[in-house]
Amino acid sequence: MAELGRGFVPGRYRIETYGGGGFRFAEMSHRGSLLALPSGIHALEAVAAAEIDEATLAPLFDESAGAVELLIFGSGENLRPPSAALRARLKQAGIMVEAMATGAAVRTYNMLLDEDRRVAAVLIVV
């Protein structure tokens, strides 16, 4: 099974499975957290929701204006919303955020991706 090369895979992909310290998508596996964007999937070093900040989400803010309308924030095994500062920065960028446990986030992300919505996801490893 291939691994997430150089921390980025271009393209939009459904998350096939999660758990055991990683994710499977596009016939690849990745151990660790992910940032899924319309432009591709990025590896994240974060292992906890509290580690996600504006710098972590720089690729999201670099996407073309309007490319993302909703960020699904999968915070691990339990619901942990992003910081107030990060929520304010997302709002400033015109991006709504929905926080939930990673399992629910994967299912929601896949459903919205199937609907061709302008969605991105932070998925903290479980």
The first five atom37 places (N, CA, C, CB, O) and aatype in JSON, in Angstrom:
{
  "aatype": [12, 0, 6, 10, 7, 1, 7, 13, 19, 14, 7, 1, 18, 1, 9, 6, 16, 18, 7, 7, 7, 7, 13, 1, 13, 0, 6, 12, 15, 8, 1, 7, 15, 10, 10, 0, 10, 14, 15, 7, 9, 8, 0, 10, 6, 0, 19, 0, 0, 0, 6, 9, 3, 6, 0, 16, 10, 0, 14, 10, 13, 3, 6, 15, 0, 7, 0, 19, 6, 10, 10, 9, 13, 7, 15, 7, 6, 2, 10, 1, 14, 14, 15, 0, 0, 10, 1, 0, 1, 10, 11, 5, 0, 7, 9, 12, 19, 6, 0, 12, 0, 16, 7, 0, 0, 19, 1, 16, 18, 2, 12, 10, 10, 3, 6, 3, 1, 1, 19, 0, 0, 19, 10, 9, 19, 19],
  "atom_mask": [
    [1, 1, 1, 1, 1],
    [1, 1, 1, 1, 1],
    [1, 1, 1, 1, 1],
    [1, 1, 1, 1, 1],
    [1, 1, 1, 0, 1],
    [1, 1, 1, 1, 1],
    [1, 1, 1, 0, 1],
    [1, 1, 1, 1, 1],
    [1, 1, 1, 1, 1],
    [1, 1, 1, 1, 1],
    [1, 1, 1, 0, 1],
    [1, 1, 1, 1, 1],
    [1, 1, 1, 1, 1],
    [1, 1, 1, 1, 1],
    [1, 1, 1, 1, 1],
    [1, 1, 1, 1, 1],
    [1, 1, 1, 1, 1],
    [1, 1, 1, 1, 1],
    [1, 1, 1, 0, 1],
    [1, 1, 1, 0, 1],
    [1, 1, 1, 0, 1],
    [1, 1, 1, 0, 1],
    [1, 1, 1, 1, 1],
    [1, 1, 1, 1, 1],
    [1, 1, 1, 1, 1],
    [1, 1, 1, 1, 1],
    [1, 1, 1, 1, 1],
    [1, 1, 1, 1, 1],
    [1, 1, 1, 1, 1],
    [1, 1, 1, 1, 1],
    [1, 1, 1, 1, 1],
    [1, 1, 1, 0, 1],
    [1, 1, 1, 1, 1],
    [1, 1, 1, 1, 1],
    [1, 1, 1, 1, 1],
    [1, 1, 1, 1, 1],
    [1, 1, 1, 1, 1],
    [1, 1, 1, 1, 1],
    [1, 1, 1, 1, 1],
    [1, 1, 1, 0, 1],
    [1, 1, 1, 1, 1],
    [1, 1, 1, 1, 1],
    [1, 1, 1, 1, 1],
    [1, 1, 1, 1, 1],
    [1, 1, 1, 1, 1],
    [1, 1, 1, 1, 1],
    [1, 1, 1, 1, 1],
    [1, 1, 1, 1, 1],
    [1, 1, 1, 1, 1],
    [1, 1, 1, 1, 1],
    [1, 1, 1, 1, 1],
    [1, 1, 1, 1, 1],
    [1, 1, 1, 1, 1],
    [1, 1, 1, 1, 1],
    [1, 1, 1, 1, 1],
    [1, 1, 1, 1, 1],
    [1, 1, 1, 1, 1],
    [1, 1, 1, 1, 1],
    [1, 1, 1, 1, 1],
    [1, 1, 1, 1, 1],
    [1, 1, 1, 1, 1],
    [1, 1, 1, 1, 1],
    [1, 1, 1, 1, 1],
    [1, 1, 1, 1, 1],
    [1, 1, 1, 1, 1],
    [1, 1, 1, 0, 1],
    [1, 1, 1, 1, 1],
    [1, 1, 1, 1, 1],
    [1, 1, 1, 1, 1],
    [1, 1, 1, 1, 1],
    [1, 1, 1, 1, 1],
    [1, 1, 1, 1, 1],
    [1, 1, 1, 1, 1],
    [1, 1, 1, 0, 1],
    [1, 1, 1, 1, 1],
    [1, 1, 1, 0, 1],
    [1, 1, 1, 1, 1],
    [1, 1, 1, 1, 1],
    [1, 1, 1, 1, 1],
    [1, 1, 1, 1, 1],
    [1, 1, 1, 1, 1],
    [1, 1, 1, 1, 1],
    [1, 1, 1, 1, 1],
    [1, 1, 1, 1, 1],
    [1, 1, 1, 1, 1],
    [1, 1, 1, 1, 1],
    [1, 1, 1, 1, 1],
    [1, 1, 1, 1, 1],
    [1, 1, 1, 1, 1],
    [1, 1, 1, 1, 1],
    [1, 1, 1, 1, 1],
    [1, 1, 1, 1, 1],
    [1, 1, 1, 1, 1],
    [1, 1, 1, 0, 1],
    [1, 1, 1, 1, 1],
    [1, 1, 1, 1, 1],
    [1, 1, 1, 1, 1],
    [1, 1, 1, 1, 1],
    [1, 1, 1, 1, 1],
    [1, 1, 1, 1, 1],
    [1, 1, 1, 1, 1],
    [1, 1, 1, 1, 1],
    [1, 1, 1, 0, 1],
    [1, 1, 1, 1, 1],
    [1, 1, 1, 1, 1],
    [1, 1, 1, 1, 1],
    [1, 1, 1, 1, 1],
    [1, 1, 1, 1, 1],
    [1, 1, 1, 1, 1],
    [1, 1, 1, 1, 1],
    [1, 1, 1, 1, 1],
    [1, 1, 1, 1, 1],
    [1, 1, 1, 1, 1],
    [1, 1, 1, 1, 1],
    [1, 1, 1, 1, 1],
    [1, 1, 1, 1, 1],
    [1, 1, 1, 1, 1],
    [1, 1, 1, 1, 1],
    [1, 1, 1, 1, 1],
    [1, 1, 1, 1, 1],
    [1, 1, 1, 1, 1],
    [1, 1, 1, 1, 1],
    [1, 1, 1, 1, 1],
    [1, 1, 1, 1, 1],
    [1, 1, 1, 1, 1],
    [1, 1, 1, 1, 1]
  ],
  "atom_positions": [
    [[0.84, -1.17, 0.0], [0.0, 0.0, 0.0], [0.89, 1.24, 0.0], [-0.96, -0.01, 1.22], [1.85, 1.3, 0.77]],
    [[0.61, 2.22, -0.83], [1.4, 3.45, -0.93], [1.2, 4.33, 0.29], [1.03, 4.22, -2.21], [0.2, 4.2, 1.01]],
    [[2.14, 5.21, 0.52], [2.07, 6.18, 1.62], [1.88, 7.57, 1.04], [3.35, 6.12, 2.5], [2.16, 7.81, -0.13]],
    [[1.41, 8.5, 1.87], [1.23, 9.9, 1.5], [2.61, 10.48, 1.22], [0.5, 10.71, 2.63], [3.37, 10.74, 2.15]],
    [[2.95, 10.69, -0.05], [4.28, 11.14, -0.44], [4.5, 12.62, -0.22], [0.0, 0.0, 0.0], [3.65, 13.44, -0.56]],
    [[5.64, 12.95, 0.34], [6.05, 14.34, 0.58], [4.98, 15.17, 1.28], [6.42, 14.99, -0.72], [4.98, 16.4, 1.18]],
    [[4.08, 14.52, 1.97], [3.09, 15.24, 2.76], [1.93, 15.82, 1.99], [0.0, 0.0, 0.0], [1.12, 16.55, 2.56]],
    [[1.8, 15.51, 0.69], [0.71, 16.07, -0.11], [0.35, 15.13, -1.25], [1.09, 17.46, -0.66], [1.22, 14.58, -1.93]],
    [[-0.96, 14.95, -1.45], [-1.48, 14.21, -2.6], [-2.51, 15.12, -3.26], [-2.1, 12.81, -2.18], [-3.52, 15.45, -2.63]],
    [[-2.3, 15.52, -4.52], [-3.27, 16.39, -5.19], [-4.56, 15.64, -5.51], [-2.68, 16.96, -6.47], [-4.55, 14.44, -5.8]],
    [[-5.68, 16.37, -5.45], [-6.98, 15.81, -5.81], [-7.91, 15.68, -4.62], [0.0, 0.0, 0.0], [-7.49, 15.78, -3.46]],
    [[-9.18, 15.46, -4.92], [-10.21, 15.28, -3.89], [-10.49, 13.81, -3.73], [-11.51, 16.06, -4.24], [-10.75, 13.11, -4.71]],
    [[-10.45, 13.33, -2.49], [-10.65, 11.9, -2.23], [-11.55, 11.69, -1.03], [-9.31, 11.2, -2.02], [-11.49, 12.43, -0.05]],
    [[-12.39, 10.67, -1.12], [-13.15, 10.2, 0.04], [-12.17, 9.53, 0.99], [-14.29, 9.21, -0.38], [-11.19, 8.93, 0.56]],
    [[-12.44, 9.64, 2.26], [-11.66, 8.92, 3.27], [-12.3, 7.54, 3.39], [-11.63, 9.69, 4.67], [-13.46, 7.43, 3.79]],
    [[-11.56, 6.51, 3.03], [-12.11, 5.16, 2.99], [-12.23, 4.55, 4.37], [-11.24, 4.28, 2.11], [-13.26, 3.95, 4.69]],
    [[-11.2, 4.68, 5.2], [-11.23, 4.17, 6.57], [-10.39, 5.07, 7.45], [-10.71, 2.71, 6.64], [-9.56, 5.86, 6.97]],
    [[-10.61, 4.95, 8.75], [-9.82, 5.7, 9.73], [-9.68, 4.84, 10.98], [-10.5, 7.08, 10.08], [-10.42, 3.88, 11.17]],
    [[-8.72, 5.19, 11.8], [-8.49, 4.47, 13.06], [-7.12, 3.81, 13.04], [0.0, 0.0, 0.0], [-6.43, 3.8, 12.02]],
    [[-6.74, 3.27, 14.16], [-5.45, 2.62, 14.26], [-4.28, 3.56, 14.01], [0.0, 0.0, 0.0], [-3.21, 3.13, 13.61]],
    [[-4.49, 4.85, 14.24], [-3.42, 5.82, 14.07], [-3.31, 6.42, 12.69], [0.0, 0.0, 0.0], [-2.31, 7.08, 12.38]],
    [[-4.31, 6.2, 11.83], [-4.19, 6.76, 10.49], [-5.47, 6.72, 9.69], [0.0, 0.0, 0.0], [-6.56, 6.51, 10.21]],
    [[-5.29, 6.94, 8.38], [-6.4, 7.02, 7.44], [-6.02, 6.29, 6.16], [-6.77, 8.5, 7.14], [-4.84, 6.1, 5.86]],
    [[-7.04, 5.89, 5.42], [-6.84, 5.28, 4.11], [-7.7, 6.05, 3.12], [-7.2, 3.75, 4.12], [-8.88, 6.3, 3.36]],
    [[-7.09, 6.42, 1.98], [-7.79, 7.13, 0.91], [-6.99, 6.95, -0.38], [-7.98, 8.64, 1.26], [-5.78, 6.76, -0.34]],
    [[-7.65, 7.01, -1.5], [-7.01, 6.94, -2.82], [-6.04, 5.76, -2.92], [-6.27, 8.25, -3.12], [-4.96, 5.89, -3.48]],
    [[-6.44, 4.62, -2.37], [-5.62, 3.42, -2.37], [-4.26, 3.63, -1.7], [-5.41, 2.94, -3.8], [-3.28, 2.95, -2.02]],
    [[-4.21, 4.58, -0.75], [-3.01, 4.86, 0.03], [-3.36, 4.84, 1.5], [-2.38, 6.22, -0.36], [-4.53, 4.92, 1.87]],
    [[-2.35, 4.73, 2.32], [-2.57, 4.85, 3.76], [-1.65, 5.93, 4.29], [-2.33, 3.5, 4.49], [-0.58, 6.21, 3.73]],
    [[-2.08, 6.54, 5.38], [-1.28, 7.57, 6.03], [-1.44, 7.43, 7.54], [-1.7, 9.0, 5.56], [-2.56, 7.37, 8.05]],
    [[-0.33, 7.37, 8.25], [-0.35, 7.38, 9.71], [-0.21, 8.82, 10.16], [0.78, 6.48, 10.31], [0.78, 9.48, 9.86]],
    [[-1.2, 9.3, 10.9], [-1.19, 10.68, 11.37], [-2.43, 11.42, 10.91], [0.0, 0.0, 0.0], [-3.33, 10.84, 10.29]],
    [[-2.47, 12.7, 11.22], [-3.62, 13.55, 10.92], [-3.56, 14.09, 9.51], [-3.7, 14.7, 11.92], [-2.52, 14.06, 8.85]],
    [[-4.72, 14.6, 9.04], [-4.85, 15.09, 7.66], [-5.56, 16.43, 7.6], [-5.6, 14.07, 6.81], [-6.36, 16.78, 8.47]],
    [[-5.24, 17.17, 6.54], [-6.0, 18.34, 6.13], [-6.44, 18.08, 4.7], [-5.14, 19.68, 6.25], [-5.62, 18.07, 3.78]],
    [[-7.74, 17.86, 4.5], [-8.28, 17.56, 3.18], [-8.87, 18.85, 2.59], [-9.37, 16.44, 3.26], [-9.77, 19.45, 3.16]],
    [[-8.34, 19.24, 1.44], [-8.77, 20.45, 0.75], [-9.23, 20.12, -0.66], [-7.63, 21.49, 0.71], [-8.96, 19.01, -1.14]],
    [[-9.91, 21.04, -1.34], [-10.26, 20.78, -2.73], [-9.04, 20.53, -3.62], [-11.05, 21.96, -3.28], [-9.12, 19.79, -4.6]],
    [[-7.9, 21.13, -3.28], [-6.69, 20.98, -4.08], [-5.93, 19.69, -3.79], [-5.78, 22.15, -3.86], [-5.11, 19.26, -4.59]],
    [[-6.19, 19.07, -2.63], [-5.49, 17.84, -2.27], [-5.48, 17.6, -0.78], [0.0, 0.0, 0.0], [-6.06, 18.36, 0.0]],
    [[-4.8, 16.53, -0.39], [-4.74, 16.14, 1.02], [-3.32, 16.33, 1.53], [-5.19, 14.66, 1.21], [-2.35, 15.86, 0.94]],
    [[-3.23, 17.04, 2.66], [-1.95, 17.36, 3.3], [-1.8, 16.54, 4.58], [-1.85, 18.87, 3.61], [-2.77, 16.34, 5.32]],
    [[-0.59, 16.08, 4.84], [-0.29, 15.46, 6.13], [-0.16, 16.56, 7.16], [1.02, 14.61, 6.05], [0.37, 17.64, 6.88]],
    [[-0.64, 16.3, 8.38], [-0.5, 17.23, 9.5], [0.31, 16.55, 10.6], [-1.89, 17.7, 10.03], [0.14, 15.36, 10.85]],
    [[1.17, 17.3, 11.24], [1.93, 16.76, 12.36], [1.12, 16.74, 13.65], [3.2, 17.57, 12.57], [1.48, 16.03, 14.59]],
    [[0.05, 17.5, 13.71], [-0.77, 17.62, 14.92], [-1.35, 16.27, 15.32], [-1.9, 18.64, 14.7], [-1.78, 15.49, 14.47]],
    [[-1.35, 16.02, 16.62], [-1.98, 14.81, 17.15], [-3.12, 15.16, 18.11], [-0.94, 13.93, 17.87], [-3.76, 14.27, 18.67]],
    [[-3.37, 16.45, 18.3], [-4.45, 16.92, 19.17], [-5.08, 18.16, 18.55], [-3.92, 17.21, 20.6], [-4.4, 18.96, 17.9]],
    [[-6.37, 18.33, 18.76], [-7.09, 19.47, 18.21], [-6.5, 20.8, 18.65], [-8.55, 19.41, 18.6], [-6.5, 21.75, 17.88]],
    [[-6.0, 20.88, 19.88], [-5.44, 22.12, 20.41], [-4.2, 22.57, 19.63], [-5.09, 21.94, 21.88], [-3.81, 23.73, 19.71]],
    [[-3.59, 21.66, 18.88], [-2.4, 22.0, 18.09], [-2.74, 22.67, 16.76], [-1.58, 20.76, 17.83], [-1.84, 23.18, 16.09]],
    [[-3.99, 22.68, 16.38], [-4.4, 23.27, 15.11], [-4.56, 24.77, 15.29], [-5.73, 22.63, 14.58], [-5.36, 25.23, 16.11]],
    [[-3.79, 25.53, 14.51], [-3.86, 26.99, 14.57], [-3.83, 27.56, 13.16], [-2.7, 27.57, 15.43], [-3.87, 26.81, 12.18]],
    [[-3.75, 28.87, 13.05], [-3.76, 29.52, 11.74], [-2.59, 29.04, 10.88], [-3.72, 31.05, 11.9], [-2.75, 28.84, 9.68]],
    [[-1.41, 28.87, 11.48], [-0.25, 28.41, 10.71], [-0.47, 27.0, 10.18], [1.01, 28.47, 11.58], [-0.1, 26.7, 9.04]],
    [[-1.06, 26.14, 10.99], [-1.35, 24.76, 10.56], [-2.27, 24.77, 9.35], [-1.98, 23.96, 11.7], [-2.14, 23.93, 8.45]],
    [[-3.2, 25.7, 9.34], [-4.2, 25.77, 8.27], [-3.82, 26.71, 7.14], [-5.53, 26.2, 8.84], [-4.67, 27.09, 6.34]],
    [[-2.54, 27.09, 7.06], [-2.09, 27.98, 5.98], [-2.49, 27.48, 4.6], [-0.57, 28.14, 6.04], [-2.92, 28.28, 3.77]],
    [[-2.38, 26.17, 4.31], [-2.83, 25.71, 2.98], [-4.31, 25.99, 2.72], [-2.56, 24.21, 2.83], [-4.7, 26.26, 1.59]],
    [[-5.13, 25.93, 3.75], [-6.56, 26.25, 3.61], [-6.73, 27.71, 3.24], [-7.33, 25.93, 4.92], [-7.48, 28.04, 2.32]],
    [[-6.03, 28.59, 3.96], [-6.17, 30.02, 3.69], [-5.54, 30.41, 2.35], [-5.53, 30.83, 4.82], [-5.86, 31.46, 1.79]],
    [[-4.64, 29.57, 1.83], [-4.01, 29.82, 0.53], [-4.88, 29.36, -0.64], [-2.67, 29.13, 0.47], [-4.61, 29.73, -1.78]],
    [[-5.92, 28.55, -0.4], [-6.81, 28.11, -1.47], [-7.45, 29.35, -2.11], [-7.91, 27.12, -0.93], [-7.58, 30.38, -1.46]],
    [[-7.84, 29.23, -3.36], [-8.45, 30.37, -4.03], [-9.71, 30.81, -3.29], [-8.79, 30.02, -5.5], [-10.42, 30.0, -2.7]],
    [[-9.98, 32.09, -3.34], [-11.14, 32.66, -2.64], [-12.41, 31.92, -3.04], [-11.28, 34.16, -2.95], [-12.68, 31.72, -4.22]],
    [[-13.17, 31.53, -2.05], [-14.44, 30.84, -2.28], [-14.32, 29.35, -2.54], [0.0, 0.0, 0.0], [-15.33, 28.68, -2.72]],
    [[-13.09, 28.81, -2.56], [-12.92, 27.38, -2.84], [-13.49, 26.52, -1.71], [-11.45, 27.05, -3.04], [-13.91, 25.39, -1.95]],
    [[-13.51, 27.06, -0.49], [-14.02, 26.33, 0.68], [-15.04, 27.2, 1.39], [-12.86, 25.93, 1.64], [-14.77, 28.35, 1.74]],
    [[-16.22, 26.62, 1.61], [-17.26, 27.34, 2.36], [-17.44, 26.76, 3.76], [-18.57, 27.29, 1.6], [-17.99, 27.43, 4.64]],
    [[-16.97, 25.51, 3.97], [-17.17, 24.84, 5.24], [-15.96, 23.99, 5.58], [-18.44, 23.98, 5.21], [-15.48, 23.21, 4.76]],
    [[-15.48, 24.14, 6.81], [-14.4, 23.3, 7.33], [-15.0, 22.36, 8.37], [-13.25, 24.17, 7.95], [-15.55, 22.79, 9.37]],
    [[-14.87, 21.06, 8.11], [-15.26, 20.04, 9.08], [-14.03, 19.82, 9.96], [-15.73, 18.69, 8.37], [-12.96, 19.47, 9.47]],
    [[-14.2, 20.03, 11.26], [-13.09, 19.96, 12.21], [-13.23, 18.69, 13.03], [-13.05, 21.22, 13.13], [-13.92, 18.67, 14.04]],
    [[-12.56, 17.63, 12.58], [-12.58, 16.35, 13.28], [-11.52, 16.35, 14.36], [0.0, 0.0, 0.0], [-10.33, 16.25, 14.06]],
    [[-11.94, 16.45, 15.61], [-11.03, 16.77, 16.71], [-10.5, 15.56, 17.48], [-11.72, 17.66, 17.66], [-10.02, 15.71, 18.6]],
    [[-10.56, 14.37, 16.9], [-10.08, 13.19, 17.6], [-11.25, 12.36, 18.11], [0.0, 0.0, 0.0], [-12.33, 12.38, 17.53]],
    [[-11.02, 11.62, 19.19], [-12.07, 10.76, 19.72], [-13.22, 11.53, 20.33], [-11.5, 9.82, 20.76], [-14.35, 11.05, 20.35]],
    [[-12.94, 12.74, 20.84], [-13.97, 13.56, 21.49], [-14.08, 14.91, 20.81], [-13.64, 13.74, 22.98], [-13.15, 15.37, 20.15]],
    [[-15.24, 15.53, 20.97], [-15.48, 16.86, 20.42], [-14.63, 17.89, 21.16], [-16.98, 17.23, 20.51], [-14.74, 18.04, 22.38]],
    [[-13.8, 18.59, 20.42], [-12.99, 19.69, 20.95], [-13.02, 20.79, 19.89], [-11.51, 19.23, 21.28], [-12.34, 20.68, 18.87]],
    [[-13.78, 21.84, 20.12], [-13.88, 22.89, 19.09], [-12.56, 23.63, 18.93], [-14.99, 23.89, 19.46], [-11.74, 23.66, 19.84]],
    [[-12.34, 24.22, 17.75], [-11.13, 25.01, 17.55], [-11.13, 26.24, 18.47], [-11.0, 25.44, 16.08], [-12.18, 26.63, 18.99]],
    [[-9.98, 26.83, 18.64], [-9.84, 28.0, 19.51], [-10.68, 29.16, 18.99], [-8.36, 28.42, 19.62], [-11.04, 29.21, 17.81]],
    [[-11.0, 30.09, 19.88], [-11.77, 31.27, 19.48], [-11.01, 32.07, 18.42], [-12.06, 32.16, 20.71], [-11.63, 32.59, 17.49]],
    [[-9.69, 32.17, 18.55], [-8.89, 32.9, 17.57], [-8.98, 32.25, 16.19], [-7.41, 32.97, 18.02], [-9.1, 32.94, 15.18]],
    [[-8.93, 30.93, 16.15], [-9.02, 30.23, 14.87], [-10.42, 30.35, 14.28], [-8.65, 28.75, 15.03], [-10.57, 30.55, 13.08]],
    [[-11.44, 30.24, 15.11], [-12.81, 30.42, 14.61], [-12.99, 31.82, 14.02], [-13.84, 30.18, 15.74], [-13.64, 31.98, 12.99]],
    [[-12.4, 32.84, 14.67], [-12.49, 34.22, 14.16], [-11.77, 34.35, 12.83], [-11.9, 35.21, 15.19], [-12.26, 35.03, 11.92]],
    [[-10.62, 33.73, 12.7], [-9.85, 33.8, 11.44], [-10.62, 33.1, 10.32], [-8.44, 33.14, 11.62], [-10.64, 33.59, 9.19]],
    [[-11.23, 31.96, 10.61], [-12.03, 31.27, 9.61], [-13.23, 32.11, 9.17], [-12.5, 29.92, 10.15], [-13.54, 32.2, 7.99]],
    [[-13.88, 32.72, 10.14], [-15.03, 33.59, 9.83], [-14.59, 34.74, 8.95], [-15.68, 34.12, 11.13], [-15.29, 35.1, 8.0]],
    [[-13.44, 35.32, 9.26], [-12.91, 36.43, 8.46], [-12.66, 35.98, 7.01], [-11.6, 36.96, 9.09], [-12.84, 36.77, 6.08]],
    [[-12.27, 34.74, 6.83], [-12.02, 34.19, 5.5], [-13.3, 33.71, 4.82], [-11.03, 33.04, 5.59], [-13.26, 33.24, 3.68]],
    [[-14.45, 33.84, 5.51], [-15.72, 33.42, 4.92], [-15.93, 31.91, 4.96], [0.0, 0.0, 0.0], [-16.67, 31.36, 4.15]],
    [[-15.27, 31.26, 5.93], [-15.37, 29.8, 6.05], [-16.1, 29.45, 7.35], [-13.96, 29.15, 6.02], [-15.65, 29.81, 8.43]],
    [[-17.2, 28.74, 7.24], [-17.91, 28.24, 8.41], [-17.15, 27.02, 8.94], [-19.4, 27.88, 8.08], [-16.46, 26.35, 8.17]],
    [[-17.28, 26.74, 10.24], [-16.62, 25.58, 10.81], [-17.61, 24.78, 11.63], [-15.41, 26.01, 11.67], [-18.41, 25.34, 12.38]],
    [[-17.54, 23.46, 11.49], [-18.35, 22.53, 12.28], [-17.39, 21.56, 12.96], [-19.41, 21.77, 11.4], [-16.66, 20.84, 12.28]],
    [[-17.4, 21.55, 14.28], [-16.53, 20.65, 15.03], [-17.29, 19.4, 15.44], [-15.96, 21.36, 16.28], [-18.47, 19.45, 15.8]],
    [[-16.59, 18.26, 15.38], [-17.16, 16.98, 15.79], [-16.02, 16.0, 15.99], [-18.18, 16.45, 14.73], [-14.88, 16.28, 15.62]],
    [[-16.31, 14.86, 16.57], [-15.29, 13.81, 16.71], [-14.88, 13.36, 15.31], [-15.84, 12.6, 17.56], [-15.64, 13.49, 14.35]],
    [[-13.68, 12.82, 15.19], [-13.14, 12.46, 13.88], [-14.01, 11.47, 13.12], [-11.76, 11.89, 14.04], [-14.19, 11.63, 11.91]],
    [[-14.56, 10.47, 13.78], [-15.42, 9.51, 13.09], [-16.59, 10.18, 12.4], [0.0, 0.0, 0.0], [-16.85, 9.93, 11.22]],
    [[-17.28, 11.05, 13.12], [-18.41, 11.79, 12.54], [-17.92, 12.74, 11.45], [-19.16, 12.57, 13.63], [-18.6, 12.94, 10.45]],
    [[-16.74, 13.3, 11.65], [-16.18, 14.22, 10.66], [-15.89, 13.51, 9.35], [-14.91, 14.87, 11.2], [-16.16, 14.06, 8.28]],
    [[-15.34, 12.31, 9.41], [-15.07, 11.54, 8.19], [-16.36, 11.27, 7.45], [-14.35, 10.21, 8.52], [-16.43, 11.47, 6.23]],
    [[-17.38, 10.81, 8.15], [-18.66, 10.51, 7.49], [-19.28, 11.77, 6.89], [-19.64, 9.87, 8.5], [-19.79, 11.73, 5.77]],
    [[-19.24, 12.88, 7.61], [-19.81, 14.14, 7.12], [-19.03, 14.66, 5.92], [-19.83, 15.19, 8.23], [-19.61, 15.09, 4.93]],
    [[-17.7, 14.62, 6.02], [-16.85, 15.07, 4.91], [-17.16, 14.27, 3.64], [-15.36, 14.93, 5.29], [-17.34, 14.85, 2.57]],
    [[-17.22, 12.96, 3.76], [-17.49, 12.11, 2.59], [-18.85, 12.42, 1.98], [-17.43, 10.64, 2.99], [-18.99, 12.49, 0.75]],
    [[-19.86, 12.61, 2.82], [-21.2, 12.92, 2.33], [-21.19, 14.26, 1.57], [-22.2, 12.97, 3.5], [-21.76, 14.36, 0.49]],
    [[-20.55, 15.28, 2.15], [-20.52, 16.59, 1.5], [-19.66, 16.56, 0.23], [-19.99, 17.64, 2.47], [-19.96, 17.26, -0.73]],
    [[-18.62, 15.77, 0.24], [-17.79, 15.6, -0.96], [-18.62, 14.96, -2.07], [-16.54, 14.72, -0.65], [-18.54, 15.38, -3.23]],
    [[-19.42, 13.95, -1.72], [-20.31, 13.3, -2.7], [-21.31, 14.28, -3.29], [-21.05, 12.13, -2.04], [-21.74, 14.12, -4.44]],
    [[-21.69, 15.29, -2.51], [-22.62, 16.32, -2.97], [-21.91, 17.44, -3.72], [-23.39, 16.89, -1.79], [-22.54, 18.42, -4.12]],
    [[-20.59, 17.3, -3.9], [-19.76, 18.29, -4.6], [-19.81, 19.65, -3.91], [-20.21, 18.43, -6.05], [-19.8, 20.69, -4.57]],
    [[-19.85, 19.62, -2.59], [-19.84, 20.87, -1.82], [-18.42, 21.4, -1.7], [-20.45, 20.66, -0.42], [-17.46, 20.65, -1.85]],
    [[-18.29, 22.67, -1.42], [-16.99, 23.31, -1.22], [-16.56, 23.09, 0.24], [-17.05, 24.84, -1.56], [-16.68, 23.98, 1.08]],
    [[-16.06, 21.91, 0.51], [-15.77, 21.49, 1.88], [-14.3, 21.13, 2.02], [-16.66, 20.29, 2.28], [-13.65, 20.68, 1.08]],
    [[-13.8, 21.35, 3.23], [-12.45, 20.92, 3.62], [-12.6, 20.24, 4.98], [-11.43, 22.14, 3.69], [-13.63, 20.37, 5.63]],
    [[-11.56, 19.52, 5.4], [-11.63, 18.84, 6.7], [-10.26, 18.78, 7.35], [-12.2, 17.43, 6.54], [-9.25, 18.5, 6.71]],
    [[-10.26, 19.06, 8.65], [-9.13, 18.73, 9.53], [-9.54, 17.43, 10.19], [-8.8, 19.87, 10.6], [-10.61, 17.34, 10.79]],
    [[-8.69, 16.42, 10.08], [-9.0, 15.11, 10.67], [-7.87, 14.7, 11.59], [-9.24, 14.04, 9.57], [-6.81, 14.25, 11.14]],
    [[-8.1, 14.86, 12.88], [-7.1, 14.47, 13.9], [-7.16, 12.96, 14.06], [-7.36, 15.19, 15.27], [-8.24, 12.37, 14.17]],
    [[-6.01, 12.36, 14.06], [-5.86, 10.92, 14.12], [-6.5, 10.35, 15.39], [-4.39, 10.54, 14.05], [-6.46, 10.96, 16.46]],
    [[-7.1, 9.15, 15.25], [-7.62, 8.41, 16.41], [-7.01, 7.03, 16.42], [-9.18, 8.33, 16.38], [-7.3, 6.23, 17.3]]
  ]
}
